[in-house]
Amino acid sequence: MKAGNVVQLVMVLGLTVGWISSYIFRVSSKDMTYAQQLRDYENKVMQTPFGYTRKDVLLIGLGLTAVGFGLKSGLELIGLDSMKAGNVVQLVMVLGLTVGWISSYIFRVSSKDMTYAQQLRDYENKVMQVC
């Protein structure tokens, strides 16, 4: 074995042993970065209301898709033609989602629960605390 290869082997083994020992120390001391990040993320998610995370949006999308397929299958089971069932489901889903979105928007506007209104209230409260 050449001297250069021995030096490389010793360096790799030293780095590996050093990395493993530091990993074991971090795990045993419960001060692991990933564990802390995971705890912070869980705390953040627990405080976030439903519908504001990627997971929630994906679940809503999958749920709406499942409802659409279920409605189409149900209409086909009661004897409606596949083409007409698809048209009915499309009409019901688009109208339902549109009416639902518009009504939620009107509700948020009427209750002044809009982003700008909330930011303005927060700003006014901070200004009043300073004065």
MODELLER restraints for C-alpha pairs under 7 A, 6 or more apart:
rsr = mdl.restraints
at = mdl.atoms
rsr.add(forms.Gaussian(group=physical.xy_distance, feature=features.Distance(at['CA:26:A'], at['CA:32:A']), mean=5.09, stdev=0.5))
rsr.add(forms.Gaussian(group=physical.xy_distance, feature=features.Distance(at['CA:50:A'], at['CA:56:A']), mean=6.36, stdev=0.5))
rsr.add(forms.Gaussian(group=physical.xy_distance, feature=features.Distance(at['CA:51:A'], at['CA:57:A']), mean=5.89, stdev=0.5))
rsr.add(forms.Gaussian(group=physical.xy_distance, feature=features.Distance(at['CA:68:A'], at['CA:89:A']), mean=6.34, stdev=0.5))
rsr.add(forms.Gaussian(group=physical.xy_distance, feature=features.Distance(at['CA:71:A'], at['CA:89:A']), mean=6.55, stdev=0.5))
rsr.add(forms.Gaussian(group=physical.xy_distance, feature=features.Distance(at['CA:72:A'], at['CA:85:A']), mean=5.55, stdev=0.5))
rsr.add(forms.Gaussian(group=physical.xy_distance, feature=features.Distance(at['CA:72:A'], at['CA:86:A']), mean=6.06, stdev=0.5))
rsr.add(forms.Gaussian(group=physical.xy_distance, feature=features.Distance(at['CA:72:A'], at['CA:89:A']), mean=6.06, stdev=0.5))
rsr.add(forms.Gaussian(group=physical.xy_distance, feature=features.Distance(at['CA:75:A'], at['CA:85:A']), mean=5.78, stdev=0.5))
rsr.add(forms.Gaussian(group=physical.xy_distance, feature=features.Distance(at['CA:76:A'], at['CA:82:A']), mean=6.08, stdev=0.5))
rsr.add(forms.Gaussian(group=physical.xy_distance, feature=features.Distance(at['CA:76:A'], at['CA:85:A']), mean=6.41, stdev=0.5))
rsr.add(forms.Gaussian(group=physical.xy_distance, feature=features.Distance(at['CA:108:A'], at['CA:114:A']), mean=5.95, stdev=0.5))
